Amino acid sequence: QSVLTQPPSASGTPGQRVTISCSGSTSNIGSNYLYWYQQLPGTAPKLLIYRNNQRPSGVPDRFSGSKSGTSASLAISGLRSEDEANYYCAAWDDSLSGVIFGGGTKVTVL
Amino acid sequence: QVQLQESGPGLVRPSQTLSLTCTVSGDSISSGGYYWSWIRQHPGKGLEWIGSMYSSGSTYYNPSLKSRLTMSMDRSKNQFSLRLSSVTAADTAVYYCASADNNDRRRFDYWGQGTLVTISP
């Protein structure tokens, strides 16, 4: 059971907007930055969003992150077939004194 | 751009020590630009942070693994390493090495391709 809770799956048709949630507590999301990683099938994870809503260079602006209180979300607009992947949220947890990840959300493009 | 490559045995016996090395190219592990980290992924499961190490030698370990974990650096070879003792089947996973920005050690910018380690008799 992950400390950060994500829905196991999400789906959409090409062009749609998909949102993934990440729920935590005051010791993690509530008091620290939130990060998102994308893991395409058979590959290593890739940083998608850092510090709640910042995109590294090269990440399309179709991906956006937000945070409010002890929850965060990742939105993918204009969904494309290449977005089919697992998405993980991550944060520092003050109580555990370590980086924690959500259980991951598998996004399927219908 | 930093590139990382994991190496080590793919099979380790239970109760033995798992040892992995990450070779870094594109930057010096002594430069102070990154935290050098290990993250693992159990088969079909999510990600678990193992620990991070700064160029100064300071280490930050996952509390759940701390009693069995040692991270070290070999500056002459531009490598950093992981040693996990007393392994069990629960340590079977794909192990990734990664670099985190020195100003934000939760920001894992670069990752190795990962190496599968199986714990089995």
Contacts between the chains, C-beta under 8 A, distances in Angstrom:
chain1	res1	chain2	res2	distance
A	2	B	46	6.2
A	32	B	106	7.6
A	33	B	104	7.6
A	33	B	106	6.5
A	35	B	106	5.8
A	35	B	107	6.5
A	35	B	108	7.9
A	37	B	47	7.4
A	37	B	108	7.4
A	43	B	113	7.7
A	44	B	96	5.8
A	44	B	111	4.0
A	44	B	112	6.6
A	44	B	113	5.7
A	44	B	114	5.4
A	45	B	39	7.9
A	45	B	47	6.6
A	45	B	96	7.5
A	45	B	108	7.5
A	45	B	111	6.1
A	46	B	111	7.2
A	47	B	107	6.6
A	47	B	108	6.1
A	47	B	109	5.7
A	50	B	104	6.8
A	50	B	106	7.8
A	50	B	107	4.6
A	51	B	104	7.0
A	51	B	107	7.6
A	56	B	109	7.0
A	88	B	46	6.3
A	88	B	47	5.7
A	90	B	47	7.5
A	90	B	49	8.0
A	90	B	106	6.5
A	91	B	106	7.0
A	92	B	106	5.4
A	96	B	63	6.2
A	97	B	63	6.0
A	98	B	49	5.9
A	98	B	60	7.5
A	98	B	61	7.8
A	98	B	62	4.9
A	98	B	63	6.1
A	99	B	49	3.9
A	99	B	52	8.0
A	99	B	62	8.0
A	99	B	106	5.6
A	100	B	49	7.2
A	101	B	46	5.5
A	101	B	47	4.3
A	101	B	48	6.9
A	101	B	49	7.0
A	102	B	46	6.9
A	103	B	45	8.0
A	103	B	46	4.8
A	104	B	46	4.7
A	104	B	47	7.6
